[in-house]
Amino acid sequence: MPTQAEAMIAKNFLDLSELKVLNNLVSAYFDLAELNAIEEKPMKMADYIRELDAILKSTGRNLLNDSGKISHQKATEKALLEYRKYKAKNLSEVEKSYLENIKLAQKKIEGKVKSKKSKSKKNV
């Protein structure tokens, strides 16, 4: 189960097929970089950015050309909200057991309170 910190950076949220695609894209990029190094082709960061964009475009992917429309603050708030929903649906066995024990304890307490009230009414 991912941690809240991992959720804030969208870590570990890709399914198997998405991970495979990402792995292949990264491999293609590294292969291209290695070819440039073998050929001793002088490359600057701008060249690598251009080549990465070309790889992404050639596979039909959209590029993010600016900082986007969502602020970091809003993205963090959304990630936290979604993480809490996820966490609530995916409790560990320890957490489930803990909650069950709290419910049992609450029922016992409520039962004792009711029995004391009924006894006190009978004594009056």
Secondary structure, DSSP 8 states (H G I E B T S, - for coil): ---HHHHHTTTT---HHHHHHHHHHHHHHHHHHHHHHHTT----HHHHHHHHHHHHHHTT-----SS-SS-HHHHHHHHHHHHHHHHHHS--HHHHHHHHHHHHHHHHHHHHHHHHHHHHHHH-
